Amino acid sequence: RVQNAIPLRGFETVQPIYQFLKYLLKNETDLQIDSSHMMVISPDEGGTGRAVYFANMLGLDMGMFYKRRNPIVAHEFLGASVEGKDVLIIDDMISSGESVMDVAKELKRRKARKVFVCATFGLFTGGLTKFDEYYDKGIIDRILTTNLVYQTPDL
């Protein structure tokens, strides 16, 4: 019923760009939000529209990953160089987090300076251990989610 009360913009299209940026700018004092220093990344083809929205709102370039299956699955990147840039991986949901961690690892391999993961819904169904490991290794610098789903105290 509530969703029908907002027919043009249902809840599945929540765009928390303001909340993500507010937190990042408050806690990461050395960020420069311009296309020379930052880039928005879609972790898959399905999230391209979301990443385009974020990139347009911030005036940034965008890149995307897609899965190539030939015969093994590989993440391929389309976009300009991320070397030395801070990157925002924009996703709708983190379930187990496996795909976003693969993308973060690949961005670091391509010499991204900092990797921030922003997801509207953080479910973390596989637990937090792997995320802690990636944080400790410097692969992921921050993970930002909303409180639209329950967050455990461990998080």
Disulfide bonds with the S-S distance in Angstrom:
none
